[in-house]
Amino acid sequence: MTASTILQVHALVRRFEKKTAVAGVDFVIREGEFVGLLGPNGAGKTTTIRMLTGLLRPTEGEIYYYGKVFSRHAREAKGFIGVVHQYSNLDRDLTAYENLYLHCILHGIPKTERNRRIEDALEFAGLADHRYRQVKTFSGGMKRRLVIVRALLHEPRILFLDEPTVGLDPQIRRNLWDLIVKINQMKKMAILLTTHYIEEAERLCDRVMIINEGLIITEGTPEALKRDLGRYVLEIFHEDGIEEQLFQSKEDALEALRACSATCKIREVTLEDVFLNLTGRRINV
C-alpha cells in the first residue's frame, strides 16, 4: 500500500440468492488516476460501484480507503467519496442553486463555505447563468452537469461515475466528456468511470479494467490492450457474417486486402475487439 493509493479492493464478491453479480475482483486506484470499468450491461459494474460507495454490503472481500477498512471507517471514508449514479435524482421543483444548497446541508458543509462552493460549482459546470432556474426546465445535458458538480461540493478525493452519459445524444455526451476530463485534470481528482461505451473508455481513461460476468478479465492502458491484440482489423464480408483478421502492421493488412476476393475493409483495433477476443461476444449487448 503506497501513500498515493486511495482505494484498494481485495477479492470482492457479491451474491444475490443464486446469482453471483461480482465474482472476486481485485484492483487499486491511486490519486489523480482516471480508470474505466468497461463491460456489457449485467457484467457487474453498477454492483461494484454500489459496494464501493456503501450502498451494498459485500458478500465476501474487503474495501480499503487510504489503507483503512471501509466497513469499519465508513463515515470517514465517505468524506473522500463523490458519487454520480446512472439517473438524475435532482429535485425538479428546486432551482440549480437550491439543489446544491441542500447537498451542502446534507454533507455538513459550514454555512460560511456554502455560497462560495455553490458558485464555484455552477461556474465550473457552465451553469452560473442558470442558477435560479428550476431544474425541470433544464435540458438532459444541463441536468447531468449539475448532478456531476453537486458530487464535488464536499471536495472528495475520488469520484465514482456510474454510466453518467447513458441515454444522452452524442453531442451532449461529448460535452460531458469535456467536463469530466476537466475535473480529473484541474482538480487532480481520481475518477472511476463505469461504461459500456467503447469510445468513452478509449477517449477518457488512463487505464481500463474490462469486466465480464463479475470478473475483471484484463486491464491496462487502452493503447496497450489494443496493441497486444493487433493494430488493424481486416473485415471480410461473407453472406453468413463478417470474418475479422488481425494484423500488427497496416502493410500486412493491405496485402491481405489485395488478396481477398470478397468485399473487405480495414479499420483500427478497438477495445471491443479486445473484449470479443477474450469472451467471444461483443461488449454492447
C-alpha positions in Angstrom: 0.0 0.0 0.0 1.6 3.3 -1.1 0.8 6.7 0.2 -0.8 7.7 -3.1 -3.3 4.8 -3.1 -6.8 6.0 -2.4 -8.8 2.7 -3.0 -7.8 -0.9 -2.7 -10.2 -3.7 -3.5 -9.5 -7.3 -2.4 -11.4 -10.4 -3.5 -14.7 -8.5 -3.7 -17.8 -10.8 -4.1 -21.5 -10.0 -4.2 -24.2 -12.7 -4.5 -27.9 -12.3 -4.9 -29.6 -15.6 -3.9 -28.3 -17.9 -6.6 -26.8 -15.3 -8.9 -23.2 -14.0 -8.4 -23.0 -10.4 -9.7 -19.4 -9.8 -8.7 -17.2 -12.9 -8.5 -14.0 -11.8 -6.8 -12.3 -8.6 -8.1 -9.1 -7.0 -7.1 -7.8 -3.6 -8.1 -6.1 -0.4 -6.9 -6.8 3.3 -7.7 -4.3 6.0 -7.0 -4.6 9.7 -6.6 -5.3 11.5 -9.8 -5.9 8.3 -11.9 -8.7 8.1 -14.4 -9.8 4.5 -14.5 -12.6 2.9 -16.6 -14.6 -0.1 -15.7 -15.8 -1.3 -19.1 -18.2 -4.1 -19.7 -21.6 -5.0 -21.1 -24.9 -4.5 -19.2 -25.1 -7.0 -16.4 -21.4 -7.5 -16.1 -21.2 -6.3 -12.5 -20.2 -2.6 -13.0 -23.0 -1.0 -11.0 -23.0 -3.6 -8.3 -19.3 -2.9 -7.8 -19.9 0.8 -7.5 -22.7 0.3 -5.0 -20.3 -1.7 -2.8 -17.5 0.8 -3.1 -19.8 3.6 -2.1 -21.5 1.8 0.9 -24.9 1.2 -0.7 -24.5 -2.5 -0.8 -22.6 -4.8 1.6 -20.1 -7.2 0.0 -20.8 -10.9 0.4 -17.0 -11.5 0.7 -13.9 -9.5 0.3 -12.7 -6.1 1.6 -12.5 -2.5 0.5 -9.9 -0.1 1.8 -9.7 3.7 1.6 -6.3 5.0 2.4 -5.5 1.7 4.0 -8.5 1.6 6.4 -11.2 -1.0 6.1 -14.3 0.7 4.7 -16.8 -1.2 6.8 -15.1 -0.1 10.0 -14.4 3.5 8.9 -17.4 4.2 6.7 -18.1 7.7 8.0 -14.6 8.9 7.4 -14.3 7.2 4.1 -17.5 8.7 2.7 -15.9 12.1 3.1 -13.4 11.0 0.4 -16.1 9.8 -2.0 -18.2 11.6 -4.6 -20.9 9.6 -6.5 -22.8 10.2 -9.7 -25.4 7.5 -10.3 -26.9 6.5 -13.7 -30.0 8.5 -13.4 -30.7 12.0 -12.0 -32.0 12.4 -8.5 -32.3 16.1 -8.5 -35.4 17.9 -7.1 -37.1 19.1 -10.2 -39.0 21.8 -8.5 -36.0 23.4 -6.9 -33.6 25.7 -8.7 -30.0 24.7 -9.5 -28.8 26.8 -6.6 -31.3 25.3 -4.2 -30.4 21.7 -5.2 -26.7 22.5 -4.5 -27.5 24.2 -1.2 -29.5 21.2 0.0 -26.5 19.0 -0.8 -24.2 21.3 1.2 -26.6 20.9 4.2 -26.6 17.1 3.9 -22.8 17.0 3.8 -22.4 19.3 6.8 -20.6 22.0 4.9 -20.3 25.1 7.1 -22.7 28.0 6.3 -19.7 30.3 5.7 -18.5 28.0 2.9 -21.7 27.1 1.2 -22.2 30.1 -1.1 -18.6 30.0 -2.4 -18.7 26.3 -3.1 -22.0 26.6 -4.9 -20.9 29.5 -7.0 -17.7 27.8 -7.9 -19.5 24.6 -8.9 -22.0 26.5 -11.1 -19.2 28.3 -12.8 -17.2 25.1 -13.3 -20.2 23.5 -14.9 -21.1 26.4 -17.1 -24.4 26.9 -15.3 -23.8 30.2 -13.5 -26.4 32.0 -15.7 -29.0 29.4 -14.8 -28.6 29.3 -11.0 -32.1 30.4 -10.3 -33.9 28.3 -12.9 -35.9 25.3 -11.8 -34.3 22.1 -12.7 -37.4 20.9 -14.5 -36.7 23.5 -17.2 -33.1 22.1 -17.8 -32.1 20.0 -20.8 -30.8 16.5 -20.2 -27.2 17.7 -20.5 -27.6 20.5 -18.1 -29.1 18.2 -15.5 -26.2 15.8 -15.8 -23.7 18.6 -15.4 -25.5 19.8 -12.3 -25.5 16.2 -10.9 -21.8 15.9 -11.5 -20.7 19.1 -9.9 -23.1 18.5 -7.0 -20.9 15.5 -6.2 -17.9 17.8 -5.9 -19.2 20.2 -3.3 -17.7 18.4 -0.3 -14.4 18.2 -2.2 -13.9 14.4 -2.4 -10.7 12.7 -3.5 -12.3 10.1 -5.7 -15.3 10.4 -7.9 -17.4 7.5 -9.0 -19.3 8.0 -12.2 -21.7 5.1 -12.9 -22.6 5.3 -16.7 -23.0 9.1 -16.5 -23.8 9.6 -20.2 -26.3 6.7 -20.6 -29.3 7.8 -22.7 -27.8 11.1 -23.9 -27.3 12.0 -27.5 -23.7 12.1 -28.9 -23.2 15.8 -28.8 -24.3 16.1 -25.1 -22.2 13.1 -24.3 -19.1 14.8 -25.7 -19.8 18.0 -23.8 -19.9 15.9 -20.6 -16.6 14.3 -21.5 -15.0 17.7 -21.5 -16.4 18.4 -18.0 -15.3 15.0 -16.7 -11.7 15.5 -18.1 -11.6 19.0 -16.6 -12.5 17.6 -13.2 -9.7 15.0 -13.4 -7.0 17.4 -14.7 -7.8 20.6 -13.0 -8.9 19.2 -9.6 -6.4 16.3 -9.7 -9.3 14.1 -8.6 -9.2 10.3 -9.1 -12.2 9.0 -11.2 -13.6 5.6 -11.6 -16.0 5.6 -14.6 -18.2 2.7 -15.5 -19.4 2.5 -19.1 -20.3 0.2 -21.9 -19.5 2.8 -24.5 -16.2 1.8 -26.1 -15.4 5.3 -27.4 -15.9 6.7 -23.9 -13.4 4.4 -22.3 -10.8 4.9 -25.1 -11.2 8.7 -25.1 -11.2 9.4 -21.3 -9.4 6.7 -19.4 -5.7 6.4 -18.5 -6.3 2.8 -17.6 -9.2 0.4 -18.3 -10.4 -2.7 -16.5 -12.6 -4.9 -18.6 -15.3 -6.8 -16.6 -17.4 -9.7 -17.8 -19.7 -11.9 -15.7 -18.5 -10.4 -12.5 -14.7 -10.9 -13.2 -12.1 -8.4 -14.4 -10.7 -10.3 -17.3 -7.9 -7.9 -18.3 -6.6 -4.4 -17.5 -4.2 -1.9 -18.9 -4.0 1.4 -20.8 -6.3 1.4 -23.8 -3.4 1.6 -26.2 -1.5 -1.3 -24.6 -4.6 -3.6 -24.6 -5.2 -2.9 -28.3 -1.5 -3.2 -29.2 -1.3 -6.7 -27.5 -4.1 -7.8 -29.8 -3.0 -6.1 -33.0 -3.3 -2.7 -34.6 -5.5 -3.3 -37.6 -8.5 -5.4 -38.4 -9.4 -6.6 -41.9 -13.2 -7.2 -42.1 -14.2 -9.7 -44.7 -17.9 -9.6 -45.5 -19.4 -13.0 -46.2 -23.1 -13.9 -46.8 -23.3 -15.6 -43.4 -21.4 -12.9 -41.4 -18.2 -10.9 -41.0 -14.8 -12.5 -40.7 -12.2 -10.5 -38.9 -8.4 -10.9 -39.3 -5.9 -9.1 -37.0 -2.6 -7.5 -38.1 0.2 -5.6 -36.4 1.0 -3.5 -39.4 -1.1 -1.7 -42.0 1.1 -3.0 -44.8 0.3 -6.7 -43.8 -3.4 -5.8 -43.6 -3.3 -4.1 -47.1 -1.5 -7.2 -48.5 -4.3 -9.4 -47.2 -6.9 -7.0 -48.5 -5.4 -7.1 -52.0 -5.5 -10.9 -51.9 -9.1 -11.0 -50.8 -11.8 -11.7 -53.4 -14.8 -10.7 -51.1 -15.8 -7.2 -50.0 -13.3 -6.1 -47.4 -12.3 -3.1 -45.3 -9.5 -2.2 -42.9 -10.1 -0.4 -39.6 -8.1 0.2 -36.4 -8.4 -2.2 -33.5 -10.8 -1.1 -30.7 -11.4 -2.2 -27.1 -14.4 -4.1 -28.3 -12.1 -6.3 -30.4 -10.1 -7.0 -27.2 -13.3 -7.9 -25.4 -14.6 -10.1 -28.3 -11.2 -11.9 -28.5 -11.4 -12.7 -24.7 -15.1 -13.6 -24.4 -16.3 -14.5 -27.9 -19.1 -11.8 -27.7 -19.4 -8.1 -28.3 -19.5 -5.6 -25.4 -22.6 -3.6 -26.5 -25.1 -6.3 -25.6 
